[in-house]
Protein backbone atom coordinates (compact mmCIF):
# COMPACT_ATOMS: atom_id res chain seq x y z
CA UNK A 1 0.00 0.00 0.00
CA UNK A 2 1.05 3.57 -0.70
CA UNK A 3 1.97 5.88 2.19
CA UNK A 4 -1.10 7.34 3.89
CA UNK A 5 -1.82 10.77 5.33
CA UNK A 6 -5.06 11.64 7.10
CA UNK A 7 -6.67 15.08 7.18
CA UNK A 8 -9.43 15.56 9.76
CA UNK A 9 -11.75 18.55 9.41
CA UNK A 10 -12.56 19.95 12.86
CA UNK A 11 -12.82 23.70 12.31
CA UNK A 12 -16.57 24.29 12.45
CA UNK A 13 -18.60 25.68 15.31
CA UNK A 14 -21.63 23.42 14.89
CA UNK A 15 -24.42 25.98 15.23
CA UNK A 16 -27.17 23.35 15.46
CA UNK A 17 -25.67 22.12 18.73
CA UNK A 18 -26.79 25.42 20.33
CA UNK A 19 -23.64 25.47 22.41
CA UNK A 20 -20.75 27.75 23.33
CA UNK A 21 -18.42 24.77 22.91
CA UNK A 22 -17.07 23.65 19.54
CA UNK A 23 -19.04 20.70 18.22
CA UNK A 24 -16.09 18.29 18.20
CA UNK A 25 -15.56 18.87 21.94
CA UNK A 26 -18.95 17.45 22.90
CA UNK A 27 -18.48 14.10 24.62
CA UNK A 28 -19.71 10.61 23.87
CA UNK A 29 -18.94 7.81 26.32
CA UNK A 30 -16.23 9.82 28.02
CA UNK A 31 -14.50 11.05 24.86
CA UNK A 32 -14.85 14.20 22.74
CA UNK A 33 -16.18 13.63 19.23
CA UNK A 34 -12.81 14.46 17.70
CA UNK A 35 -11.28 11.47 19.54
CA UNK A 36 -12.96 8.94 17.25
CA UNK A 37 -11.61 10.02 13.82
CA UNK A 38 -8.15 10.67 15.28
CA UNK A 39 -8.20 7.15 16.74
CA UNK A 40 -9.05 5.80 13.29
CA UNK A 41 -6.08 7.65 11.79
CA UNK A 42 -3.77 6.23 14.45
CA UNK A 43 -5.16 2.72 13.95
CA UNK A 44 -4.53 3.00 10.22
CA UNK A 45 -0.89 3.81 10.98
CA UNK A 46 -0.96 6.97 8.92
CA UNK A 47 2.41 8.49 8.15
CA UNK A 48 0.97 11.98 8.72
CA UNK A 49 -2.12 13.13 10.64
CA UNK A 50 -3.29 16.72 10.23
CA UNK A 51 -6.22 18.09 12.24
CA UNK A 52 -7.72 21.24 10.75
CA UNK A 53 -8.97 23.47 13.56
CA UNK A 54 -10.74 26.80 13.56
CA UNK A 55 -13.48 27.58 16.08
CA UNK A 56 -11.95 27.34 19.58
CA UNK A 57 -8.75 26.10 17.95
CA UNK A 58 -6.71 26.10 21.17
CA UNK A 59 -9.29 24.04 23.06
CA UNK A 60 -9.66 21.51 20.25
CA UNK A 61 -5.89 21.19 19.88
CA UNK A 62 -5.47 20.68 23.63
CA UNK A 63 -8.19 18.04 23.70
CA UNK A 64 -6.61 16.05 20.88
CA UNK A 65 -3.13 16.23 22.37
CA UNK A 66 -4.48 15.12 25.76
CA UNK A 67 -6.09 12.05 24.21
CA UNK A 68 -3.12 11.14 22.02
CA UNK A 69 0.00 12.39 23.81
CA UNK A 70 2.35 10.06 21.92
CA UNK A 71 0.84 10.34 18.44
CA UNK A 72 2.59 12.31 15.72
CA UNK A 73 0.06 15.05 15.01
CA UNK A 74 0.06 18.30 13.08
CA UNK A 75 -2.52 21.07 13.36
CA UNK A 76 -3.59 23.51 10.64
CA UNK A 77 -5.84 26.51 11.24
CA UNK A 78 -8.75 27.56 9.07
CA UNK A 79 -9.01 31.21 10.08
CA UNK A 80 -12.06 31.97 7.94
CA UNK A 81 -14.90 29.55 7.26
CA UNK A 82 -14.90 29.33 3.46
CA UNK A 83 -16.03 25.75 2.99
CA UNK A 84 -14.78 22.20 3.29
CA UNK A 85 -12.40 22.36 0.32
CA UNK A 86 -10.86 25.50 1.84
CA UNK A 87 -10.47 23.62 5.14
CA UNK A 88 -8.55 20.77 3.51
CA UNK A 89 -6.31 23.23 1.66
CA UNK A 90 -5.13 24.53 5.04
CA UNK A 91 -3.47 21.15 5.58
CA UNK A 92 -1.35 21.41 2.46
CA UNK A 93 1.68 23.12 4.07
CA UNK A 94 1.84 20.41 6.72
CA UNK A 95 1.88 17.78 3.95
CA UNK A 96 4.47 19.53 1.78
CA UNK A 97 6.52 16.88 0.03
CA UNK A 98 4.18 14.05 0.96
CA UNK A 99 3.75 11.55 -1.88
CA UNK A 100 0.98 9.05 -1.32
CA UNK A 101 -2.73 8.97 -0.59
CA UNK A 102 -4.64 11.45 1.57
CA UNK A 103 -7.66 10.23 3.52
CA UNK A 104 -10.11 13.00 4.42
CA UNK A 105 -12.37 12.54 7.45
CA UNK A 106 -14.77 14.77 9.36
CA UNK A 107 -14.33 15.42 13.05
CA UNK A 108 -17.99 14.81 13.84
CA UNK A 109 -18.40 11.25 12.46
CA UNK A 110 -17.65 8.89 15.38
CA UNK A 111 -19.23 5.63 14.14
CA UNK A 112 -17.14 4.99 11.03
CA UNK A 113 -15.63 1.47 11.31
CA UNK A 114 -11.93 0.89 10.81
CA UNK A 115 -12.60 -2.04 8.48
CA UNK A 116 -14.74 0.18 6.23
CA UNK A 117 -11.79 2.53 5.73
CA UNK A 118 -9.48 -0.39 5.06
CA UNK A 119 -11.89 -1.77 2.46
CA UNK A 120 -12.16 1.66 0.85
CA UNK A 121 -8.39 1.83 0.67
CA UNK A 122 -8.26 -1.57 -1.06
CA UNK A 123 -10.90 -0.42 -3.55
CA UNK A 124 -8.88 2.74 -4.25
CA UNK A 125 -5.73 0.73 -4.94
CA UNK A 126 -7.46 -1.86 -7.12
CA UNK A 127 -9.09 0.86 -9.24
CA UNK A 128 -5.77 2.76 -9.61
CA UNK A 129 -7.91 5.75 -8.67
CA UNK A 130 -6.85 9.35 -8.34
CA UNK A 131 -9.80 9.86 -5.99
CA UNK A 132 -12.26 7.51 -4.28
CA UNK A 133 -15.43 8.78 -2.65
CA UNK A 134 -17.48 6.98 -0.02
CA UNK A 135 -21.25 6.90 -0.36
CA UNK A 136 -24.34 4.93 0.55
CA UNK A 137 -27.84 4.24 -0.71
CA UNK A 138 -30.70 5.74 1.32
CA UNK A 139 -34.45 5.55 0.79
CA UNK A 140 -34.46 9.33 1.20
CA UNK A 141 -31.08 11.02 0.81
CA UNK A 142 -32.29 14.42 2.08
CA UNK A 143 -30.37 16.54 3.16
CA UNK A 144 -27.16 15.01 1.81
CA UNK A 145 -25.29 15.62 -1.41
CA UNK A 146 -26.19 13.21 -4.24
CA UNK A 147 -23.95 11.23 -6.55
CA UNK A 148 -24.54 12.08 -10.20
CA UNK A 149 -23.40 9.34 -12.57
CA UNK A 150 -22.85 9.27 -16.30
CA UNK A 151 -24.59 6.92 -18.74
CA UNK A 152 -21.72 4.45 -18.26
CA UNK A 153 -22.22 4.45 -14.46
CA UNK A 154 -19.09 6.47 -13.69
CA UNK A 155 -19.28 8.92 -10.80
CA UNK A 156 -19.17 12.36 -12.39
CA UNK A 157 -19.93 14.83 -9.62
CA UNK A 158 -21.80 15.51 -6.40
CA UNK A 159 -24.67 17.96 -6.21
CA UNK A 160 -25.52 19.43 -2.83
CA UNK A 161 -29.12 19.47 -1.61
CA UNK A 162 -29.42 23.27 -1.92
CA UNK A 163 -28.11 23.21 -5.49
CA UNK A 164 -29.97 20.10 -6.69
CA UNK A 165 -32.78 20.08 -9.26
CA UNK A 166 -36.02 18.27 -8.49
CA UNK A 167 -34.80 15.25 -10.49
CA UNK A 168 -31.44 15.23 -8.73
CA UNK A 169 -33.17 15.28 -5.35
CA UNK A 170 -34.69 11.90 -6.22
CA UNK A 171 -31.26 10.27 -6.40
CA UNK A 172 -30.82 7.76 -3.58
CA UNK A 173 -27.03 7.58 -3.60
CA UNK A 174 -25.73 9.99 -0.98
CA UNK A 175 -22.23 11.33 -0.55
CA UNK A 176 -20.77 10.30 2.82
CA UNK A 177 -18.06 12.97 2.92
CA UNK A 178 -15.11 10.58 3.18
CA UNK A 179 -12.47 10.74 0.44
CA UNK A 180 -9.21 9.05 -0.42
CA UNK A 181 -7.09 10.81 -3.02
CA UNK A 182 -3.65 10.83 -4.51
CA UNK A 183 -1.95 13.82 -2.90
CA UNK A 184 -0.84 15.41 -6.19
CA UNK A 185 -4.29 15.05 -7.78
CA UNK A 186 -5.97 16.31 -4.62
CA UNK A 187 -4.09 19.62 -4.50
CA UNK A 188 -4.55 20.14 -8.24
CA UNK A 189 -8.27 19.44 -8.00
CA UNK A 190 -8.78 21.69 -4.97
CA UNK A 191 -6.98 24.54 -6.72
CA UNK A 192 -9.73 24.51 -9.37
CA UNK A 193 -12.67 24.79 -6.97
CA UNK A 194 -14.60 28.06 -6.81
CA UNK A 195 -17.52 29.40 -4.78
CA UNK A 196 -20.13 29.36 -7.54
CA UNK A 197 -22.91 27.75 -5.49
CA UNK A 198 -25.81 28.56 -3.18
CA UNK A 199 -23.63 28.68 -0.08
CA UNK A 200 -20.83 30.74 -1.69
CA UNK A 201 -18.33 28.25 -0.30
CA UNK A 202 -15.60 25.99 -1.66
CA UNK A 203 -17.25 22.56 -1.62
CA UNK A 204 -14.95 19.59 -1.11
CA UNK A 205 -17.50 17.56 -3.08
CA UNK A 206 -16.44 19.50 -6.19
CA UNK A 207 -13.11 17.65 -6.05
CA UNK A 208 -14.84 14.73 -7.79
CA UNK A 209 -15.80 16.78 -10.85
CA UNK A 210 -12.42 18.50 -10.88
CA UNK A 211 -10.60 15.15 -10.78
CA UNK A 212 -12.64 14.05 -13.79
CA UNK A 213 -11.65 17.26 -15.56
CA UNK A 214 -8.01 16.40 -14.90
CA UNK A 215 -8.59 12.95 -16.46
CA UNK A 216 -8.00 11.19 -13.16
CA UNK A 217 -9.80 7.95 -12.35
CA UNK A 218 -12.67 8.50 -9.90
CA UNK A 219 -13.78 5.40 -7.99
CA UNK A 220 -16.67 4.97 -5.59
CA UNK A 221 -17.07 2.90 -2.47
CA UNK A 222 -20.62 2.14 -1.29
CA UNK A 223 -21.13 1.41 2.41
CA UNK A 224 -23.51 -1.35 3.45
CA UNK A 225 -24.39 0.42 6.72
CA UNK A 226 -24.96 4.06 5.80
CA UNK A 227 -25.93 5.11 9.33
CA UNK A 228 -22.31 4.63 10.37
CA UNK A 229 -21.17 7.46 8.09
CA UNK A 230 -23.61 10.05 9.38
CA UNK A 231 -22.31 13.00 11.35
CA UNK A 232 -23.41 14.44 14.68
CA UNK A 233 -25.11 17.76 14.00
CA UNK A 234 -27.50 18.20 16.93
CA UNK A 235 -28.05 17.18 20.53
CA UNK A 236 -30.47 14.53 19.28
CA UNK A 237 -27.75 13.09 17.02
CA UNK A 238 -25.34 13.18 19.97
CA UNK A 239 -27.69 11.13 22.16
CA UNK A 240 -28.49 8.61 19.43
CA UNK A 241 -24.82 8.15 18.57
CA UNK A 242 -23.88 7.73 22.23
CA UNK A 243 -26.54 5.03 22.55
CA UNK A 244 -25.09 3.18 19.58
CA UNK A 245 -21.56 3.30 20.98
CA UNK A 246 -22.70 2.28 24.49
CA UNK A 247 -24.46 -0.79 23.10
CA UNK A 248 -21.39 -1.71 21.08
CA UNK A 249 -19.21 -1.40 24.20
CA UNK A 250 -21.66 -3.54 26.16
CA UNK A 251 -21.72 -6.20 23.44
CA UNK A 252 -17.92 -6.26 23.42
CA UNK A 253 -17.87 -6.77 27.20
CA UNK A 254 -20.50 -9.52 27.02
CA UNK A 255 -18.56 -11.31 24.29
CA UNK A 256 -15.64 -11.35 26.74
CA UNK A 257 -17.66 -13.14 29.43
CA UNK A 258 -19.34 -10.29 31.31
CA UNK A 259 -23.01 -10.52 32.27
CA UNK A 260 -24.81 -7.23 31.64
CA UNK A 261 -28.37 -7.63 32.85
CA UNK A 262 -29.75 -4.70 30.84
CA UNK A 263 -27.41 -3.27 28.18
CA UNK A 264 -29.92 -0.53 27.35
CA UNK A 265 -29.48 1.06 30.78
CA UNK A 266 -25.78 0.33 31.31
CA UNK A 267 -23.38 3.21 30.73
CA UNK A 268 -19.83 2.25 29.79
CA UNK A 269 -17.19 4.77 28.84
CA UNK A 270 -14.74 3.95 26.08
CA UNK A 271 -11.86 3.26 28.47
CA UNK A 272 -13.83 1.30 31.08
CA UNK A 273 -12.89 -2.39 31.36
CA UNK A 274 -14.69 -5.31 33.02
CA UNK A 275 -13.36 -8.80 33.75
CA UNK A 276 -15.03 -12.10 32.87
CA UNK A 277 -17.72 -13.58 35.15
CA UNK A 278 -18.59 -10.16 36.53
CA UNK A 279 -22.29 -9.25 36.74
CA UNK A 280 -23.38 -5.69 35.98
CA UNK A 281 -26.90 -4.91 37.17
CA UNK A 282 -29.23 -2.38 35.46
CA UNK A 283 -28.52 1.34 35.63
CA UNK A 284 -24.79 1.02 36.34
CA UNK A 285 -22.34 3.68 35.11
CA UNK A 286 -18.68 2.71 34.70
CA UNK A 287 -16.96 5.94 33.77
CA UNK A 288 -13.51 7.18 32.90
CA UNK A 289 -10.77 4.57 33.34
CA UNK A 290 -12.73 2.36 35.72
CA UNK A 291 -11.43 -1.22 35.92
CA UNK A 292 -13.61 -3.97 37.35
CA UNK A 293 -11.93 -7.31 37.97
CA UNK A 294 -13.11 -10.87 37.41
CA UNK A 295 -16.00 -12.43 39.28
CA UNK A 296 -17.33 -9.16 40.69
CA UNK A 297 -20.86 -7.86 41.05
CA UNK A 298 -21.85 -4.21 40.61
CA UNK A 299 -25.28 -3.43 42.01
CA UNK A 300 -28.12 -1.57 40.35
CA UNK A 301 -27.61 2.15 39.88
CA UNK A 302 -23.99 2.20 41.07
CA UNK A 303 -21.76 4.91 39.62
CA UNK A 304 -18.01 4.31 39.48
CA UNK A 305 -15.60 6.84 37.97
CA UNK A 306 -11.88 6.07 37.67
CA UNK A 307 -12.26 3.26 40.19
CA UNK A 308 -10.15 0.07 40.45
CA UNK A 309 -12.22 -2.90 41.62
CA UNK A 310 -10.34 -6.05 42.61
CA UNK A 311 -11.36 -9.59 41.67
CA UNK A 312 -14.37 -10.99 43.49
CA UNK A 313 -15.45 -7.68 45.01
CA UNK A 314 -19.08 -6.64 45.40
CA UNK A 315 -20.22 -3.04 44.94
CA UNK A 316 -23.73 -2.59 46.29
CA UNK A 317 -26.68 -0.85 44.64
CA UNK A 318 -26.53 2.94 44.20
CA UNK A 319 -22.98 3.25 45.53
CA UNK A 320 -21.30 6.37 44.12
CA UNK A 321 -17.48 6.40 44.25
CA UNK A 322 -14.63 7.93 42.28
CA UNK A 323 -10.84 7.90 42.13
CA UNK A 324 -10.45 5.05 44.61
CA UNK A 325 -9.80 1.32 44.94
CA UNK A 326 -12.04 -1.52 46.08
CA UNK A 327 -9.93 -4.39 47.37
CA UNK A 328 -10.24 -7.91 45.99
CA UNK A 329 -13.04 -9.77 47.76
CA UNK A 330 -14.32 -6.63 49.52
CA UNK A 331 -18.04 -5.93 49.91
CA UNK A 332 -18.85 -2.23 49.55
CA UNK A 333 -22.37 -1.12 50.47
C-alpha positions as CSV (number, residue, x, y, z in Angstrom):
1,X,0.0,0.0,0.0
2,X,1.1,3.6,-0.7
3,X,2.0,5.9,2.2
4,X,-1.1,7.3,3.9
5,X,-1.8,10.8,5.3
6,X,-5.1,11.6,7.1
7,X,-6.7,15.1,7.2
8,X,-9.4,15.6,9.8
9,X,-11.7,18.5,9.4
10,X,-12.6,19.9,12.9
11,X,-12.8,23.7,12.3
12,X,-16.6,24.3,12.4
13,X,-18.6,25.7,15.3
14,X,-21.6,23.4,14.9
15,X,-24.4,26.0,15.2
16,X,-27.2,23.4,15.5
17,X,-25.7,22.1,18.7
18,X,-26.8,25.4,20.3
19,X,-23.6,25.5,22.4
20,X,-20.8,27.7,23.3
21,X,-18.4,24.8,22.9
22,X,-17.1,23.7,19.5
23,X,-19.0,20.7,18.2
24,X,-16.1,18.3,18.2
25,X,-15.6,18.9,21.9
26,X,-18.9,17.4,22.9
27,X,-18.5,14.1,24.6
28,X,-19.7,10.6,23.9
29,X,-18.9,7.8,26.3
30,X,-16.2,9.8,28.0
31,X,-14.5,11.0,24.9
32,X,-14.8,14.2,22.7
33,X,-16.2,13.6,19.2
34,X,-12.8,14.5,17.7
35,X,-11.3,11.5,19.5
36,X,-13.0,8.9,17.2
37,X,-11.6,10.0,13.8
38,X,-8.2,10.7,15.3
39,X,-8.2,7.2,16.7
40,X,-9.0,5.8,13.3
41,X,-6.1,7.7,11.8
42,X,-3.8,6.2,14.4
43,X,-5.2,2.7,14.0
44,X,-4.5,3.0,10.2
45,X,-0.9,3.8,11.0
46,X,-1.0,7.0,8.9
47,X,2.4,8.5,8.2
48,X,1.0,12.0,8.7
49,X,-2.1,13.1,10.6
50,X,-3.3,16.7,10.2
51,X,-6.2,18.1,12.2
52,X,-7.7,21.2,10.7
53,X,-9.0,23.5,13.6
54,X,-10.7,26.8,13.6
55,X,-13.5,27.6,16.1
56,X,-11.9,27.3,19.6
57,X,-8.8,26.1,18.0
58,X,-6.7,26.1,21.2
59,X,-9.3,24.0,23.1
60,X,-9.7,21.5,20.3
61,X,-5.9,21.2,19.9
62,X,-5.5,20.7,23.6
63,X,-8.2,18.0,23.7
64,X,-6.6,16.0,20.9
65,X,-3.1,16.2,22.4
66,X,-4.5,15.1,25.8
67,X,-6.1,12.1,24.2
68,X,-3.1,11.1,22.0
69,X,0.0,12.4,23.8
70,X,2.3,10.1,21.9
71,X,0.8,10.3,18.4
72,X,2.6,12.3,15.7
73,X,0.1,15.0,15.0
74,X,0.1,18.3,13.1
75,X,-2.5,21.1,13.4
76,X,-3.6,23.5,10.6
77,X,-5.8,26.5,11.2
78,X,-8.7,27.6,9.1
79,X,-9.0,31.2,10.1
80,X,-12.1,32.0,7.9
81,X,-14.9,29.6,7.3
82,X,-14.9,29.3,3.5
83,X,-16.0,25.7,3.0
84,X,-14.8,22.2,3.3
85,X,-12.4,22.4,0.3
86,X,-10.9,25.5,1.8
87,X,-10.5,23.6,5.1
88,X,-8.6,20.8,3.5
89,X,-6.3,23.2,1.7
90,X,-5.1,24.5,5.0
91,X,-3.5,21.1,5.6
92,X,-1.3,21.4,2.5
93,X,1.7,23.1,4.1
94,X,1.8,20.4,6.7
95,X,1.9,17.8,4.0
96,X,4.5,19.5,1.8
97,X,6.5,16.9,0.0
98,X,4.2,14.0,1.0
99,X,3.8,11.5,-1.9
100,X,1.0,9.0,-1.3
101,X,-2.7,9.0,-0.6
102,X,-4.6,11.4,1.6
103,X,-7.7,10.2,3.5
104,X,-10.1,13.0,4.4
105,X,-12.4,12.5,7.4
106,X,-14.8,14.8,9.4
107,X,-14.3,15.4,13.1
108,X,-18.0,14.8,13.8
109,X,-18.4,11.3,12.5
110,X,-17.6,8.9,15.4
111,X,-19.2,5.6,14.1
112,X,-17.1,5.0,11.0
113,X,-15.6,1.5,11.3
114,X,-11.9,0.9,10.8
115,X,-12.6,-2.0,8.5
116,X,-14.7,0.2,6.2
117,X,-11.8,2.5,5.7
118,X,-9.5,-0.4,5.1
119,X,-11.9,-1.8,2.5
120,X,-12.2,1.7,0.8
121,X,-8.4,1.8,0.7
122,X,-8.3,-1.6,-1.1
123,X,-10.9,-0.4,-3.5
124,X,-8.9,2.7,-4.2
125,X,-5.7,0.7,-4.9
126,X,-7.5,-1.9,-7.1
127,X,-9.1,0.9,-9.2
128,X,-5.8,2.8,-9.6
129,X,-7.9,5.8,-8.7
130,X,-6.9,9.4,-8.3
131,X,-9.8,9.9,-6.0
132,X,-12.3,7.5,-4.3
133,X,-15.4,8.8,-2.7
134,X,-17.5,7.0,0.0
135,X,-21.2,6.9,-0.4
136,X,-24.3,4.9,0.6
137,X,-27.8,4.2,-0.7
138,X,-30.7,5.7,1.3
139,X,-34.5,5.6,0.8
140,X,-34.5,9.3,1.2
141,X,-31.1,11.0,0.8
142,X,-32.3,14.4,2.1
143,X,-30.4,16.5,3.2
144,X,-27.2,15.0,1.8
145,X,-25.3,15.6,-1.4
146,X,-26.2,13.2,-4.2
147,X,-24.0,11.2,-6.5
148,X,-24.5,12.1,-10.2
149,X,-23.4,9.3,-12.6
150,X,-22.9,9.3,-16.3
151,X,-24.6,6.9,-18.7
152,X,-21.7,4.4,-18.3
153,X,-22.2,4.4,-14.5
154,X,-19.1,6.5,-13.7
155,X,-19.3,8.9,-10.8
156,X,-19.2,12.4,-12.4
157,X,-19.9,14.8,-9.6
158,X,-21.8,15.5,-6.4
159,X,-24.7,18.0,-6.2
160,X,-25.5,19.4,-2.8
161,X,-29.1,19.5,-1.6
162,X,-29.4,23.3,-1.9
163,X,-28.1,23.2,-5.5
164,X,-30.0,20.1,-6.7
165,X,-32.8,20.1,-9.3
166,X,-36.0,18.3,-8.5
167,X,-34.8,15.3,-10.5
168,X,-31.4,15.2,-8.7
169,X,-33.2,15.3,-5.4
170,X,-34.7,11.9,-6.2
171,X,-31.3,10.3,-6.4
172,X,-30.8,7.8,-3.6
173,X,-27.0,7.6,-3.6
174,X,-25.7,10.0,-1.0
175,X,-22.2,11.3,-0.5
176,X,-20.8,10.3,2.8
177,X,-18.1,13.0,2.9
178,X,-15.1,10.6,3.2
179,X,-12.5,10.7,0.4
180,X,-9.2,9.1,-0.4
181,X,-7.1,10.8,-3.0
182,X,-3.7,10.8,-4.5
183,X,-2.0,13.8,-2.9
184,X,-0.8,15.4,-6.2
185,X,-4.3,15.1,-7.8
186,X,-6.0,16.3,-4.6
187,X,-4.1,19.6,-4.5
188,X,-4.5,20.1,-8.2
189,X,-8.3,19.4,-8.0
190,X,-8.8,21.7,-5.0
191,X,-7.0,24.5,-6.7
192,X,-9.7,24.5,-9.4
193,X,-12.7,24.8,-7.0
194,X,-14.6,28.1,-6.8
195,X,-17.5,29.4,-4.8
196,X,-20.1,29.4,-7.5
197,X,-22.9,27.8,-5.5
198,X,-25.8,28.6,-3.2
199,X,-23.6,28.7,-0.1
200,X,-20.8,30.7,-1.7
201,X,-18.3,28.3,-0.3
202,X,-15.6,26.0,-1.7
203,X,-17.3,22.6,-1.6
204,X,-15.0,19.6,-1.1
205,X,-17.5,17.6,-3.1
206,X,-16.4,19.5,-6.2
207,X,-13.1,17.6,-6.1
208,X,-14.8,14.7,-7.8
209,X,-15.8,16.8,-10.9
210,X,-12.4,18.5,-10.9
211,X,-10.6,15.2,-10.8
212,X,-12.6,14.1,-13.8
213,X,-11.7,17.3,-15.6
214,X,-8.0,16.4,-14.9
215,X,-8.6,12.9,-16.5
216,X,-8.0,11.2,-13.2
217,X,-9.8,8.0,-12.4
218,X,-12.7,8.5,-9.9
219,X,-13.8,5.4,-8.0
220,X,-16.7,5.0,-5.6
221,X,-17.1,2.9,-2.5
222,X,-20.6,2.1,-1.3
223,X,-21.1,1.4,2.4
224,X,-23.5,-1.3,3.5
225,X,-24.4,0.4,6.7
226,X,-25.0,4.1,5.8
227,X,-25.9,5.1,9.3
228,X,-22.3,4.6,10.4
229,X,-21.2,7.5,8.1
230,X,-23.6,10.1,9.4
231,X,-22.3,13.0,11.4
232,X,-23.4,14.4,14.7
233,X,-25.1,17.8,14.0
234,X,-27.5,18.2,16.9
235,X,-28.1,17.2,20.5
236,X,-30.5,14.5,19.3
237,X,-27.7,13.1,17.0
238,X,-25.3,13.2,20.0
239,X,-27.7,11.1,22.2
240,X,-28.5,8.6,19.4
241,X,-24.8,8.1,18.6
242,X,-23.9,7.7,22.2
243,X,-26.5,5.0,22.6
244,X,-25.1,3.2,19.6
245,X,-21.6,3.3,21.0
246,X,-22.7,2.3,24.5
247,X,-24.5,-0.8,23.1
248,X,-21.4,-1.7,21.1
249,X,-19.2,-1.4,24.2
250,X,-21.7,-3.5,26.2
251,X,-21.7,-6.2,23.4
252,X,-17.9,-6.3,23.4
253,X,-17.9,-6.8,27.2
254,X,-20.5,-9.5,27.0
255,X,-18.6,-11.3,24.3
256,X,-15.6,-11.4,26.7
257,X,-17.7,-13.1,29.4
258,X,-19.3,-10.3,31.3
259,X,-23.0,-10.5,32.3
260,X,-24.8,-7.2,31.6
261,X,-28.4,-7.6,32.8
262,X,-29.7,-4.7,30.8
263,X,-27.4,-3.3,28.2
264,X,-29.9,-0.5,27.4
265,X,-29.5,1.1,30.8
266,X,-25.8,0.3,31.3
267,X,-23.4,3.2,30.7
268,X,-19.8,2.2,29.8
269,X,-17.2,4.8,28.8
270,X,-14.7,4.0,26.1
271,X,-11.9,3.3,28.5
272,X,-13.8,1.3,31.1
273,X,-12.9,-2.4,31.4
274,X,-14.7,-5.3,33.0
275,X,-13.4,-8.8,33.7
276,X,-15.0,-12.1,32.9
277,X,-17.7,-13.6,35.1
278,X,-18.6,-10.2,36.5
279,X,-22.3,-9.3,36.7
280,X,-23.4,-5.7,36.0
281,X,-26.9,-4.9,37.2
282,X,-29.2,-2.4,35.5
283,X,-28.5,1.3,35.6
284,X,-24.8,1.0,36.3
285,X,-22.3,3.7,35.1
286,X,-18.7,2.7,34.7
287,X,-17.0,5.9,33.8
288,X,-13.5,7.2,32.9
289,X,-10.8,4.6,33.3
290,X,-12.7,2.4,35.7
291,X,-11.4,-1.2,35.9
292,X,-13.6,-4.0,37.4
293,X,-11.9,-7.3,38.0
294,X,-13.1,-10.9,37.4
295,X,-16.0,-12.4,39.3
296,X,-17.3,-9.2,40.7
297,X,-20.9,-7.9,41.0
298,X,-21.8,-4.2,40.6
299,X,-25.3,-3.4,42.0
300,X,-28.1,-1.6,40.4
301,X,-27.6,2.2,39.9
302,X,-24.0,2.2,41.1
303,X,-21.8,4.9,39.6
304,X,-18.0,4.3,39.5
305,X,-15.6,6.8,38.0
306,X,-11.9,6.1,37.7
307,X,-12.3,3.3,40.2
308,X,-10.2,0.1,40.4
309,X,-12.2,-2.9,41.6
310,X,-10.3,-6.1,42.6
311,X,-11.4,-9.6,41.7
312,X,-14.4,-11.0,43.5
313,X,-15.5,-7.7,45.0
314,X,-19.1,-6.6,45.4
315,X,-20.2,-3.0,44.9
316,X,-23.7,-2.6,46.3
317,X,-26.7,-0.8,44.6
318,X,-26.5,2.9,44.2
319,X,-23.0,3.2,45.5
320,X,-21.3,6.4,44.1
321,X,-17.5,6.4,44.3
322,X,-14.6,7.9,42.3
323,X,-10.8,7.9,42.1
324,X,-10.5,5.1,44.6
325,X,-9.8,1.3,44.9
326,X,-12.0,-1.5,46.1
327,X,-9.9,-4.4,47.4
328,X,-10.2,-7.9,46.0
329,X,-13.0,-9.8,47.8
330,X,-14.3,-6.6,49.5
331,X,-18.0,-5.9,49.9
332,X,-18.9,-2.2,49.6
333,X,-22.4,-1.1,50.5
